[in-house]
Amino acid sequence: MRLYNKHILPNLVHFACSLKSVMRQREKIVPLARGRVLEVGLGTGLNLPFYDASKVNKVWGLDPSSEMLDRAKERARAVNFEVELIGLSGEDIPLETSSVDTVVVTYTLCSIIDADQAMKEMARVLKPSGELIFCEHGAAPDAGVRRLQDCINPIWKRVGGGCHLNRDIPELIERGGFKLKSLNAMYITGWRPASFNYWGTAELTIS
Ligand SMILES: C[S@@+](CC[C@H](N)C(=O)[O-])C[C@H]1O[C@@H](n2cnc3c(N)ncnc32)[C@H](O)[C@@H]1O
């Protein structure tokens, strides 16, 4: 399993995250980021080309996987703003309280072990005037798909690097101390249990 997690999984995840339908989702939200940006779960840096360099001062890219961050280095070098890669988890963000203008999280809340703690950390580091920008797959609205998600989830988590198919993304964000400003949801092209997407923006509840 160690060999799989180190060598095979990063390539599988990168492949799934590079699908055309997923890249179209990034295009919808990443350009909204501004100022000092924290991206939680940077992965292989697939969002980096979608940031608007005229609006972004710096991006801190946090990810506990050195295999993923190694693959992000080239994309980080290719953009016109500073990128600092940090090999740590979202549950314990090494940034000052109220220090970033935007937190970006895409296709990562499914994989974070303690997602509630990570949301609290995102709320802590965000300035009161700041914005959370998210795009995640999660719990589907249709009973049949939802049953399949719940059923497959235990096996999926083991082969998918801890990815949960059935997390209620809006609820998770709100529980973390955020108020949704915009929320969109639909199936994107792909395997239905893993393709119901939620995306939008949120602000701190007490700002
Ligand atoms: C499916 S990938 C998505 C990567 C990237 N956000 C994207 O949109 O392409 C999930 C990422 O979450 C990262 N991850 C897993 N646990 C995490 C944690 N506790 N904190 C932050 N990132 C985590 C994984 O290492 C992986 O890079």
The ligand as an SDF file (V2000), in Angstrom:
LIG
                    3D

 27 29  0  0  0  0  0  0  0  0999 V2000
   -7.8840   15.2070   -5.1560 C   0  0  0  0  0  0  0  0  0  0  0  0
   -6.4630   16.0820   -4.6870 S   0  0  0  0  0  0  0  0  0  0  0  0
   -6.8510   17.7540   -5.2120 C   0  0  0  0  0  0  0  0  0  0  0  0
   -5.6560   18.6070   -5.4040 C   0  0  0  0  0  0  0  0  0  0  0  0
   -5.9330   20.0560   -5.8240 C   0  0  0  0  0  0  0  0  0  0  0  0
   -6.6410   20.7850   -4.7950 N   0  0  0  0  0  0  0  0  0  0  0  0
   -6.6970   20.1250   -7.1180 C   0  0  0  0  0  0  0  0  0  0  0  0
   -7.7850   20.7160   -7.1590 O   0  0  0  0  0  0  0  0  0  0  0  0
   -6.1660   19.6080   -8.1310 O   0  0  0  0  0  0  0  0  0  0  0  0
   -6.6240   16.1880   -2.9230 C   0  0  0  0  0  0  0  0  0  0  0  0
   -5.4190   16.8300   -2.2750 C   0  0  0  0  0  0  0  0  0  0  0  0
   -5.6970   16.9930   -0.8700 O   0  0  0  0  0  0  0  0  0  0  0  0
   -4.4760   16.8050   -0.1940 C   0  0  0  0  0  0  0  0  0  0  0  0
   -4.7440   16.5600    1.2340 N   0  0  0  0  0  0  0  0  0  0  0  0
   -5.0060   15.3900    1.8460 C   0  0  0  0  0  0  0  0  0  0  0  0
   -5.1250   15.5770    3.1640 N   0  0  0  0  0  0  0  0  0  0  0  0
   -4.9460   16.9030    3.3900 C   0  0  0  0  0  0  0  0  0  0  0  0
   -4.9210   17.7070    4.5600 C   0  0  0  0  0  0  0  0  0  0  0  0
   -5.1540   17.1790    5.7490 N   0  0  0  0  0  0  0  0  0  0  0  0
   -4.6850   19.0270    4.4310 N   0  0  0  0  0  0  0  0  0  0  0  0
   -4.4700   19.5600    3.1960 C   0  0  0  0  0  0  0  0  0  0  0  0
   -4.4680   18.8450    2.0560 N   0  0  0  0  0  0  0  0  0  0  0  0
   -4.6920   17.5370    2.1520 C   0  0  0  0  0  0  0  0  0  0  0  0
   -3.8540   15.6190   -0.9200 C   0  0  0  0  0  0  0  0  0  0  0  0
   -2.4750   15.4800   -0.6480 O   0  0  0  0  0  0  0  0  0  0  0  0
   -4.1440   16.0050   -2.3610 C   0  0  0  0  0  0  0  0  0  0  0  0
   -3.1120   16.7520   -2.9260 O   0  0  0  0  0  0  0  0  0  0  0  0
  1  2  1  0
  2  3  1  0
  2 10  1  0
  3  4  1  0
  4  5  1  0
  5  6  1  0
  5  7  1  0
  7  8  2  0
  7  9  1  0
 10 11  1  0
 11 12  1  0
 11 26  1  0
 12 13  1  0
 13 14  1  0
 13 24  1  0
 14 15  1  0
 14 23  1  0
 15 16  2  0
 16 17  1  0
 17 18  1  0
 17 23  2  0
 18 19  1  0
 18 20  2  0
 20 21  1  0
 21 22  2  0
 22 23  1  0
 24 25  1  0
 24 26  1  0
 26 27  1  0
M  CHG  2   2   1   9  -1
M  END
$$$$
